[in-house]
Amino acid sequence: MGSTTGWRDDAAACPAIESARALDVADAALHRALRAFVGGRVAQSADRDDVVQETYARLLGYQAGRRVDDVKALCFAIARNLLLDHHRAARHGATVELDEALACPLPSAERVVAFRRAVAVLAGALERMPPLRREIFLRKRLDGLTTAEIAGALEMSLAAVEKHVVRALADLRGALARRGVTLADGA
């Protein structure tokens, strides 16, 4: 693939894409298991949500600098440590409720993980796509070329270029669907 678009070379040079490929963690089963694990150990629902979100935040921070072989085990180890911290803090005093106006405008850790998973799925689908289809799709969507410009450069008809773009989009949507990634997940 590298000779037609250079996309793989760009992806290999981009740590965010490599990290996204390694971060295949945001599946619903793990999220449910983590919430159940934390839910059985924390009484307040807001505290449960905080522990789960902080688990994902620490996972992302850890993965930024290291390769993780068993993401599930690391998630539960982080959650266990956070639960210990939570129970220690509860013994030392009451928590202070914060005003909702102080909420962070940045996306939650779960949403960041979901976006990274979607990027990893899409990157894999692009790699498996036929070279001509991938080339046309990247020229259209990433380079912003018009259908006529692509058709002229590749000496193809407008209809053929449009069909490749439609099929590429179908391939990408299918890859997301097969992996269970939905728009509600943040993709």
HELIX and SHEET records of a PDB file:
HELIX    1   1 GLY A    2  THR A    5  1                                   4    
HELIX    2   2 TRP A    7  ALA A   13  1                                   7    
HELIX    3   3 PRO A   15  ALA A   22  1                                   8    
HELIX    4   4 ALA A   28  GLY A   39  1                                  12    
HELIX    5   5 SER A   45  GLY A   65  1                                  21    
HELIX    6   6 VAL A   71  HIS A   92  1                                  22    
HELIX    7   7 GLU A  100  LEU A  102  5                                   3    
HELIX    8   8 ALA A  109  ARG A  128  1                                  20    
HELIX    9   9 PRO A  131  ARG A  141  1                                  11    
HELIX   10  10 THR A  147  LEU A  154  1                                   8    
HELIX   11  11 LEU A  158  ARG A  178  1                                  21    
HELIX   12  12 LEU A  183  ASP A  185  5                                   3    
END                                                                             
